[in-house]
Amino acid sequence: MAISALEPNLLHLCTRESPKLTINLKNANKKPPPLNYTLRRHSFNGSSSCKFRPTSSFSSSSSSSSSSSRAFNLRASSVDTSVVQTSQSANISFTKTFPLKQTQKVEGKILIRLDSGKGEETWQLTVGCTLPGKWILHWGVNYINDAGSEWDQPPLEMRPAGSVPIKDYAIETPLEKSSIASEVNTVHEVKIDFNTTSSIASINFVLKDEETGTWYQHRGRDFKVPLIGSLNNDGNIVGAKKGFGMWSVQRAMGQLSNMLLKSDGATYKDEGFREPNLQKRSLEGFYEELSVIKAVPLDNSVTVSLRRCPETAKNLVYIETDLSGEVVVHWGVSRGEGKKWEIPPEPYPAETLVFKNKALRTPLQQKVGGRGCWGEFTLDEGLTGFLFVMKLNENMWLNCMGNDFYIPLSSSSEDQGQNDSHERAESSSPLTSGKKSELNREVSAYAGEIIREIRNLVSDLSSGKSQKTKSKKLHKSILHEIEKLAAEAYGLFRSSIPTFQEQETDFSESEALKPSTKLCSGTGSGFEILCQGFNWESHKSGRWYMELNEKAAELSSLGFTVVWLPPPTESISPEGYMPKDLYNLNSRYGSIDDLKVLVKKFHEVGINVLGDAVLNHRCAHFQNPNGIWNIYGGRLDWDDRAVVADDPHFQGKGNKSSGDNFHAAPNIDHSQEFVRMDLKEWLCWLRKEIGYDGWRLDFVRGFWGGYVKDYLDASEPYFAVGEYWDSLSYSYGEMDHNQNAHRQRIIDWINATNGTAGAFDVTTKGILHSALERCEYWRLSDEKGKPPGIVGWWPSRAVTFIENHDTGSTQGHWRFPGGKEMQGYAYILTHPGTPSVFYDHAFSHYQSEISALISVRKRNKIHCRSIVQITKAEKDVYAAMIDEKVAMKIGPGSYEPPNGPQGWSLAIEGKDYKVWEAS
């Protein structure tokens, strides 16, 4: 299923933007109010119902014709917008109406209510939604003592009318319009009746919007309504906040100790159900609301007309749009056949500002009544084109199919402009909008300049003179600048979602492109092989640092070049992911001195060390006057200004979160300058005091990637990788072949860091799961014949893995298919990207096979940017050649590399995998 995560206070669509939402938690002891709501619409700059109202310089078609020669007549167009016509129509050389597609976000509620039914043993679960649409409840039940599956079909008597079985594990029931709904207040709901004497442990569900195909989850997992008291709360239970769900039993029940576990969006497995006394169960009702936002499309337009003024021989460009609010035109002109932006000579319209000596910005004038706006631009002869984009606010830009709007000003360019307009009009996606910085917006007009700059840097690097005079360090720095420019160029041609938040900068373009003398990429050399040096249980011995010290030489002999250590700080949870005092490095893994000795030992055997930095959240030392834990002690004695304001659990006084909230601890507000300064100082202290070479960054979905760039620029890591983990796309329980949306979200986070960090390739792991479990190896090739994960789009930033402490170990949130681990390692250890091996596998019966694969990788100098040629991707086999040096296959099907000049010799084989080397 293509899914979206619903937090207790946050529900976001599985799209590029994640709106921040709040929940109004009702008191369970009060009678639930009727499901009666009014939709609240968010204010945007456009409206699909805008009606044109002319300003004083315009007149309607029904008005008198005594206007001046510059007055306009207006007529309604087929798209319900106003089309400009001059009284001297013979002078009009160009008129075009461009559609503008936006989305308006409408807020509503998902409603969940449990109350008693008609009989003493009959209860009813009601799930509703206040947003209009075609809503489907995808649901199932979990039976007592059935630890094998969370989803089973409910008994026939539980299924509401209209329910449709989905395979053998779920039911889909449409939500119907409630009897209390009205024209103003729309509520769709479904009611599920059940008997309290049944053996059902919980009801699980997700909600689907059939109109958009979007699925809504709870904290990245299914909604779970527990009907017994022995269920573990893994963060996705609804009703638990109010003391709900405890069926009275004669035995005492243990506390839910794992509430502090991270909610990273994987599938949860219930363990250890105990049979309650079914004859003595009594339910306690609850009512809960969770906010939800749905994107509703809006249709606006902009009309551009060009007229030549006979009196002055100048070109007059008129722009009008039904967009409301403050609309700024970011514009320039071009000369000759190219479309390079220039600033025309003055005069300019009123309130025009010059932007970086490359473009102009002019606010459009409001029409009477504020329903739309317009502008007039006077241009000299000799210009061939008028170029512009439209800025609605700090976070929204509009352009035409990813390009600038282009209006031809001369007859020689008219055909070209008309053709461009025709192509854009035929496009199914004529508008691109998103959060992009003014710097990126300005650079987008000069993609050619970026290309030329890259060429200059390459020439500078490859010239004989440069090689004699420049140091190796500077050569690497130039290569780093080329990569950064390539990352910028990638962002220019994406027409999807934000790259950077908008920032004003004072430096010139030449200064921005000038290579730095410092080498600080955070992406290593490209030949790294990573080992995660712990699992979920490593803290239990209390001396993990000393135990790992004894294995440092062995890890080096296996071929690993980087080891990832667990979080080092004092933590509420023993695993380290609930940090408290960041400067206290005496943890359950060992003392600060043990840690220093361990890092030194790894350096002695040639292994770099990554520290696990938990920057998203931090547990407090003290309570505020309301009893909320949001006051900090220790060296970083922050107050509640350091906590985001949109998580009501912790009553922060900072700004709203720039990402997804982690609800088990106060989420840190990284927009606060004092917070960023303290964290940068702490990271630098760790680098100097402990000797860390880089970072593994925990839960980076929780804050903007631009802050990560700030932290990495300050701490200058050798290597950095972020954990951006959310759900892949599924339809009816089966993984979709196309996972581009999922890997795009990870790519966007990497891009937000300006490419200074890599990210774990969760997409590749998920696709490997389906390919190996279902014997569908064709999934390992995307629609363009490339690897379907991050490694297929940005391999130098992809850290591939098949297991870690969350997915495997004793947690097992998303365990790799059993018995097929070596197929996974045969894939990631031969392919580009930076492979990561899990500790439990490195020290298991797989060790010799993993070591052999690492040797093949090193012998053939396979690196993070190696070239993959997929030679076979069928149901039972996947095969590829890498750099024409290594060939591999996984799956039960047969494959042999083709005979060629290089020849092939078998290097290693195991169960359903083989790897060859070129002779």
N, C-alpha and C positions, 0 to 999 in steps of 0.2 A: 504493500500500500504506500502511495505517496502521502506522507504524513507531516503534520505540523505539531510542534510541542506546545502543550498547554500547561503553564506553571500555575501554582496556586494564585499568583498575582500576575500572571503573564501568559497571554495566548498570542502566538504569532503565526502568521501564514508561512508556509514553506516556500518563501520567495526571497528576493534579494534583500528586502527591508524587513526589520523586525519591530513592529510598533510596540511601544511600551504601554501596558495596560494595568488596570488595578481591579481588585475584586472587592465587593462589598460582602463580607462574611456576616451572615445573619446569626442571631443567637438561636441555638438549637432548641432552647426551652420555650421560645415564643412560637405562636401559631404562624406557620408559613403564610406570607402574603399571597394574594392571587397573582398568577402569572400575567401581570398587566404592566406593560412597559412602553415607553416612548423612545423611538430611535433618536440618538443624538448624532448629528452629522458634524464631521470635522470641517473646519473652515479651510478651503483651498482657494487658489487664485482663479480657478476656472469654474464654470457652471454650465451644465448641459442645457439649461433652460434660459440662458441669457438672451434677451431681446435687444435689438439694436435701438439706441436712441441717439440721434445726431447731436453733435455739439453745435455751437453757434456758427461755426464755419461750414456746417453742412445743412442741407434742407431736404425734406422728404419729397417723394415723388408727387405728393398731393399738395404741396405748398406752391406758392407763386413762383414764377420763373424769372423774377426780377433780380436774381442773385448775380453776383459778379462773375467774371469769366473763370474765377478760381473756385467757385462754389460747386458742390457735388450734389447730385441727385442719388437717391438711394432706392434700391429695390430689394425685395426679399429673394434670397437664393434658395436652391433646392436643399441646402444643408442648414436652413434656418439661421443664416447669418446674413450680414449686410454686404452687398457687393458695391464697390465704388464705381460710379460712372461720372465722368466730367461732362460739362455742358458742351465741351468741344471734343466730342468723341473721336473726331478725325485725327486728333493729335495723340491719342492713346496708342502706344506701341506695344504695351505688354500689360496684361491683367491676368492674375492667377490667384485662385483660392486654394490654400493648402490646408488639409485637415490636420487638426492637432488632437491627439488622443491622450487623455490623462486618466487618472483614476481618483475617485473620491472615496475616502475611507469612512465607512459607516460603522459605528460602534453599537454592539448589542450585547446580549448575555446568553451564555449557556446555563441552563437551569437544571439542577439535579435535586430531586426530592424523594425521600423515603418516608412513607407513612402507612398506617394501618389501613387494611381494606375492609371488605364487607363483613368478614367473619373474624373470629378470634385468632385463627391460625393463618389467615390470609393477609398478606401485605402487598404493597404496590410501590414499584419504582417508577418515577416519572422523569423523563429526560426531555427537555424542551430547548428551543432556541428562539430568540426574539427577532432575529434577522429574517427578512424575506428570502425565499429561495426554495430549492428542492433538496431537502435534507434527508439523509439516510442514516439510520443507526445500524452500525456493523457491530454485532455483539455475540457473546457466547458466555458460557458458565464454566466454573471450575468446581469439581466435585471433591468432597472430603476424602483425604488419603490418596488422592490422585496427584502424585508429584511429577508425573511424566509430561503433563500438558496443562497449560493455563486455559486453553480454549477447547471447549466441547460444545456440541449443540445442546440446547436446553430441551427438556421434555416438551411434548406437543402441547400440553395444556398451558405452558408458559408463553407460547408464541402468539403475539397479537395478530389480528387479521391483516392480511397483506404481506406477511413475512415470507421470505424466500430463503431456502437453505443454500449456503455457500459451501460446496464440497461437503466434508464431513465434520467441520469444526466450528462453523459460525452460522449466524442468521443475519439477514438484512431486512430491516423493517422501516418503511417510509414514515416520516413524521407528518402528521396530519394537522390541519389548521384547527387550533383550539376553539372551543365554543365561546371562550371569553374574548377572542380576537375581535378587533374592529377594524375599520378603515384606517385608523390612526395607529393602533397598536396591534401588531401582527405577532402571534405566537404559534409556533408549530411544536407539537409534542407527541410523544408516544408513551403509553402506559404498559408496564409489564407486571402482571400479577404472579405471585409465587406463594408457596405454602411453607411455613416455617418448620414443618416437620420433615421437609425434604433433606437430602444429603448434599445440598449445594453450599459450597464454601464461599463463593464470591461470584459476582456478575461483572464481566469485563466488557468494555466497549470503546469504540472510537466513533467519531461523528464525521460524516462526509457531506460536502456540499457538491451535489451533482452538477450544478451550473458551472463550477470552476474546476471540478475534479480534485479539490483540496481536501485532505484529511486532517482532522484536528485531534491531537493527542494531549495527554496530561504529563507535563514534565518530560517529554520525549518518550513516554511509555503509554500503554493503554490506561484508560480510566479503570479503576478497580473499586467496586463497592463491596466491602467485606461483609459477610454474613455470619462469620464466626470470629472469635477473639484471638485465635492463635495465628493469624496471618501476620507475617513480617511486613512492616511499613517501609517500603522501598521508595517512598516519596510520591507514588502515584495513587495513593488511596484518597478517596473523597469521603467526606463526612467524619474523618478521624479527628479533625481539629476541635470538634464539639463533644468529644467523649462518646461519639456514636460507634455503633457496630459491635459492642461487647455483648454477646449473648451470655446470659447468666449461666455459669457452670459451677459444679460443686468444688472443682479443684481451683487452686490459685494459679493465675497465669503470670508468666514472666514479663518483664518490661520489654518494650520494643527497643532493643539496644542498638539497632543499626540505623537509627534515624539520622545519624551523622554521616552515613556513607554518601559518597558523591552521587549526584543524579546526572549521569553523562549520556542519557538517551539510549541505553541499550535495553534489550528485552530482559525482563525480570523473571526469575523462576522461583516459585514458592517451594519451600523445603519443609519437610517434617510436619505435615498436618497431624493433628491429634483428634481423634473422634470425640466430639463433645456429647454431653447428655442431651439428646434431641428432644427429650420430653420436658426439659426444664429450660428451654431457651426463650428469651424475651427480647424483642428488638426495641431499640430506641430510635425514633425518627429523627431526621435532620433535613435541612434545606440549605443548599449552597448555590451561589451564583459565581460564575467566572466570566470575565469580560472577554469579548471576541470582536475582532475587527475584520470586516470584509471589504475588499477593494471593488468598488463599483465603477465601471468605465464611464467616462465623460467624453463627449464629442464637442470640440471647439474648432475654431478655424482662424486663419490669418489670411487676409486678402492684400495683395500687393499690386499696385497699378503704377505704370510709368507713363508720364506725359511730357512732351517737349514743349516748353514755353516759347511761343513765337516771338514774344517781345525781347527776351533775354538770351534766347538760344541755349538755355540751360535745361537739364533734365530734372524733372520734379518726380520724386518717388513718394507715393502715399502708402502708408501701412495702416491697416485697421484690423482689429480683432475683437471678438466677443469675450476675450479673457477679461476678468475684472481684477481689481487690485492694482498694485504697483508693478507695471511691466516695463522693463528696461531693455532697449535694443542695443546689443553689443555689435557694432558694425564697422565696416571699412569698405574700401573700393579696390578694384584691380585694374591693371593696365595690360594690354596685349592679350595673348591667347591663354596665359596662365591665370590662376585664381589666387595669386599671392596677395595677402592683405596689405593695404597701404592706408595711410591717413590722408584724406583729401584736404585741399586747402580750405581755409575758412571762407565764409562764415558757417557756423554750425547752429543747429537748433538750440533753443534755450535750455539751460541746465545740462549741456553736454560736457562730459568729462573725458580727458585723454587717459587711456589705460596703457601704461608701459610703453608709450610711444609706438604702439603697434595697432591700436584700435581705438574706437570712440564708444562712449556709452551715453545714450540719450533716453531719458524716461518718456514714455508715451503719455499723451494728455488724456484725461478721463472724459468720457462722453457725459452728456447731461444725464443725471440719474445714476451714474457710475456703472452702467451696464456695457462695458467694453471701453476701448481706448483707441487712440489714433495718433499718428505722427506724420510729419512732412519733412522731406529731406531734399535740399537743393544742391545739385551737383554740376560741376563744370563739364564742358565738352572734353573729348579726348579720353574719357574713361570707358572701359569695356564692361565692367560689372559692378554690381552693388551686392556685398556679402553681409549676412547678419545671422545672429542667433538671438534668442530671447531669454532673458533672465527674469523668472517670476519671483524668486526669493533666494535666500542664501543656499538653499538646498535643491533648487529646481531650475534646470535649463531645458530649453526646447530647441531642437534642431530638426533637420529633415533627413530622416533615414540614416542618421549617424553622420551626415555631412552638414556643412553650412548651407543656409538658404542662399541661392544665387539668382540674382535678377540681371538679365542682360541689358546693357545701356546703349549698345550700338547695334546696327544691323548685322555686322559681322559676327557678333556673339549671340544674336537673337535665336538662331536655330539651335545653337548649343544649349542655350538656356531653356528653350521650349522642350528639347529632348530630355534634358535633365529633369524638368518638372514633370514630364509625362512618365518617366521612369519612376519618379518618387510617388506620383499619384497611384501608379499601379502596385506599388509595394504594399504588402500586407501590414507593414510596420513602419509608417512614415515618420513616426516620432520617437525620438530617444530622449529620455529624461532621467535624471538621477543626481545624487550628491557627487559633484565633482568640484575640484578646487578651481579657483580663478586661474591659478598657474597652469593646471592641466587644460582648462578651457582655452587659454591663450595659446598654449603650445599646440593644441589640436589644429590650429590654422596653419601651422608651420611644420607638418610632419616631414616635409622634405628637408628642412634644416636639421632635424634630428638624424635623418639618414646620412646627410653630408657630414655631420659631426662624428658619427660612428665611423664613416669611411676615413676621416682625418685621423681619428685615434688609431685605427687599424694601420694606416700608412705610417703613422708615427712609431707604432710598435714594431712594425716589420722592417723599417728602414735600417740600413747598415749603420748609419750615423747614430741612430737612436740606440741600437744595441750596444754600441761602444761606449756611449756616454751615460746611459740611464742605468740605474741599478735594477737588480732583479725585483726588489720590493716595489719600485715605481712601475715596472712592467705589470706586475700583478695588480697594482692600483688602477692602471689604465684598463686592464681587462675587466676589473670590477666596474669601472665607469661605463664600459660598453654594455655590460649586463644590465646596469641600472637604466641606461638609455633604452635598451631593448624592452625592459619592463615598462617604461613610459610609453614606448611605441605600441606595445601590446594594449595598454590601457586606452590609447587613442582610438583604436579600431574596434574596441568592444562597444556595442551599442546597447548594453544591458543595464548595469547598475553602478553604484558609486565606487570610485576608487579611493579618493581622499576627501576629507573634509576641506572645505574652502578655507584658505589661509592667505592673508596678505603678506607678501614678501618684498623686501626692498632690493634684493640683489638682482643684478642684470642677468640676462640669459647666458652671456658668455662666462660670467662667474659661476653660474650653476653648472655649466658643462665642463668647467676646468677640472682636470684630474686632481684628486687630493694626494698628498704625499703619504697619507696614512692608509694602511691596509686594514679594513674592518668590515669584512663582508658578512660575517656570521654564517657563511655557507661552506666554509672549509675549503679543502683542495679539490674535492670531487671524488676522491678515492677512499673516503671514510667507510668503515664497516663497523656498525654500532652494536653494542650488546647492552640490553637492559640488565643492570646488575642487581636485581632484587625481584621479589614477588610479593604478594599480599601478606604473606606470613613471616617475612624476613625480620620484622621487628621483635618477634616473640622471644628470641634468644637473648636480647639485650646486648649482644656483642657482635652485631652483623658486620660492622666495619672491620673487626679483627678477623672474622671468618672470611670475608672477601679479600682481605690482605693476603691470606694464604693461597688464594686462587688467582692472584694478579698475574703471576708468571705463566700459569696455564692458559689464561685468557689471551695473553700475548702470543703464546705458541699456537693457539687456534687460529690466529690471524686477525683478531679484533684490533681496531685502531682507536676506538672511542668507547667509553663505558658511561652509562647513565646511572647516577646514584640516586637514592631516594631523598625526599625532602629532609633537610638537615635541622629544621628549627623545632623549638618547643611547640607541641601541638596538642589540642584537646583530644583528637583521635590518635591512637598509637601509630597509625600508618604514616602520619605526618601531613595529611592534606587538610587539616583544620588548624593552620598556624596561629600562634598567639604572640609570643615575644620573638620578633624576627632576629634579634641579636643573641638570643640564647640558643646555642647550637649543641646543647646537651639533650639528645633525643633518645628514643627507645632503640635506635640503631647503634648508639655508642656516644662517647664524649667528643667534645670538640678536638681534643688532642688525638683521639683515635682517628677522627676524620682527617686531620692534617697528615698523620702518618700514612693513611691509606692513599690519599691523593699523591703524596710524594712517591709512594711505592709504584703506583700506576705510571707516573712520569718516568720513573727509572726503567720500566720495561717498555717504554715507548707508546703508552696509551694516554690519550687525552681524556679529560673528565668533564662530564656535564652535571651541573647541579639542577635539581628539580625545584624550580622557583614557582611558588604559589602566589601570584600577584593579584588574583581576582578578588579574594576575600580574606578576611582576617578576624579571628575570634577576639572578643573584647575581654578586658580585665575587670571592669566595673559596670554597675548598672546606673542608668540615669534616674532622675526622680520618679519616673513612671515605672521603674523596675525593668527597663529594657537594657540589654547588654550591648552598649555601643560606646563606651568610654574606655580608652586604652591606657595601659601603663607601659613600663619599660622605657627603653631609650626613645622609641617612637610613641610618645604619649599623646596621640591624637584625640580629638573630641568627636562629637557626632557630625561635624562638618565633613569628616573623612568618609562618611557612609552615604551611599546614594539615597535620593529622596523617594524613589518610586518602589521601594520594598517596605510595606507597612509593618513587616515583622520586626524591623529594627529602627524605625523612626529616625532615619538619617536626615540631616539638614543640608546635605550636599546637593548637587545637581542630579538630574535624572541619569540613569545608567546609559552608557553608550553601547551596551550589548545585552545579553540574556542574564537574568539574575539567577544566582545559585542560592537557594533559600535556606540552606542549613547554617549559614553564617553571614555576618554583615558584609555586603558587597562594597568594595572600596571605590570611591569616586576619584577616578584618575584625572578628571578635568581640573582638580584642585592643584594649584602650583606647588603647595607645600607637600602634598602627597607625592607628586612626581619627583620633587627634589630629594625627599627622604628615601624613596625607593631606588633612585639612581645612586645615591650615596651608599645604600645598603648593598646593591649589586657590585659596585666598585670595591667595597670593603670585602665582600666574599671572594672576589677575584684576587685581591692582594693578600688577605689573611689566610684563606684556605687554599687558594691556588687553582680554583675552578677555571677551566678553559672555555666554558660556554654554558648554555642553558637548555633545559627542557622546560617549556612554559605550560603550566597547567591551565585548563579551562579558558582558553583564549577567546571563546565565544562570548565571554562576559564583558569584554571591554574592547574599544576600538583599536585596530591594528596600528594606527598612527602613534598611539602611546607606546606600543611595543618598539616601534622604530626609535622613539626618543630614548627608551631604556637601553636599547642595543647600541645606539650611537654613543651613549655615555659609558657603558661597561665594556665595549669593544670585544665581544666574544669571538673566539675562533669559529664556533659553530653554535647555531641556535635552531630549535625546532619547536613549533607550537602544537598543542593538542586541540584541534578544531574538530569536534566529534558531534555530528548530528545524524539523523536518520536518512537512509537512502530511500529511493522511490519504489513503492510496491503497489501492485494492483491485485486485489482479491487474494492476498497472501503470497503472491509470487513477485519476485523482484523484476522490475522493469529492465529491459535490455539497455535502454538509453538512460544513463546516469549523468548526463551532462549538467543538469541543474545542480546536482549534488556536488560534483567536483568544481563547478563554477563558484559555489559559495566558498569553498576552501581557497580557490585561486584568488578570489576577491580579497580574502583576509591577507594572503601573502602579498598581494599587490598593495594593500593598505599599509603594510610594513615597508613599502618601497623595495620589496625583494630582499630585505635584510635578514629574513628568517625563512626557514622551510616549514613544512607542515607534514604531520603524519598522513599518509595516503590511505585514509579510511575508505575511500571509494574502491581502491584496488582490493583491499581486504574483503569488503562486502561482496564484490563481484566474484572473487575467488571462492567464497563460501558457496554461492549458488552454482557456479560452474562445477565444482568438485562434488557437492552434495547431490546434484541432479544429473550429473554426467552431461552437462551442457557447456562444453568447452568453447563453443562458438561465442559465448559471452565475452571472451577475453580479447575480442577485436571489436573496435567501435565502428561506426558507420563509414569512417574514412580509412579503415584498415590499420588503425593505430591502437596502442594499449588504451583501455577504456578508463583508466584512473588518472590521477594527477600526473603520473609518470608519462602519460601520453601527451599532456599539454605543457607541462613545465617540469621536466624531469630533474633539473638541477635543484629544485625546491621540494621534491617529493622524498619523504622518508617512508619507505615501504616496510611493512611488518605484517605478521600473521597473528600475533598474540602479544598481550601485555598483562600487567597486573590486574587490570579491570576486566578485560575480555576473558582471560583464562584464570590461571592460579585457582585459589579456592573460591573466588567470586563467581567466575564462569558466566559473566553477563552476556558474552557473545563468543562462545568458544568455537575455535576453528574445527572444521569437520574432523572427527576422530579417525586416526589411522592414515590421514592424508596430509599430515603436517609436512612431510618431506617434499611432496609435490609443491606445496606453497613455497618452501625454501628454494627448491629448484627454480622456481619462477623469479623470486625477488633477488636471489643471489647471482643470477645471470643477467638480469635486466638492468637498465639505467635506474637512476634514483639512488638514494642512500639506504641500503638495506639495514634493518634492525632485527636482531635475533633475541628472543626472550630467554631469560636466565634458565627457566625450567627446562627449555629445550637444549640449551647449550650444555647443561650438565645432566644429560639423560642418555638413553641408548641411541639417540640420534646424533650424538656428538661427533662420531667419526665421519658420518655422511656430511654434516654441516661443515666440518673442517675441510673435507675434500672439495666441497663446492666453493668455499672461500679461497682455497688454493687455486682453483680454476679461474676464479675472478681476478685474483692478483696476478697470476702468470700471464694472463691475456690483457691485463691493464684495462679491464672493464671499469668504467667510471660513471658518474651520475649523468653525464651527457652522451653516453654511448648511443649508437644508432641501432634501432630494432627494425628488422624486416620480418613481419609475420608471414610465415610460409604455409601455415595450415591452421584453420580454426573451425573445426567441425564438432559434431555432437560428442564424439568420444576421444578427441585428441586435439591438443594445441601444440604448435611447433613454431619456432622462430630462430633466426640467426641474428647475432649481436656483433656489430662491428666486423662482420665477415670473419671473425676469429672463433666464435663459439656458436654452436648449434645446440638446441635443447628441445625436448618434447615432454609434455605431461599428459596423463590420461591413459586409459587402457588400450586405446587404438594404436595402430602401427604407424611408424614414421621413420624414415632414414633420410639424412641430409643428402641433397643432390650431389652427384659427382661433379667436381670442378677442379680448377687448377690448384686450389689449396689442399685438397684431400682432407679427409676427416678421420679422426681416430677416437674411439670411445674413451672418455675420461672417467665417467662414473655412471652407474645405473643403480636404481633401487626399485621399489614397488611403484609401478606406473610412472616412472620418469627415467630419462636418459639425458646425458650431456656429452657432447663431442667437442673436441678441439681441432682447429686447423693444423694439419701436419706441417 
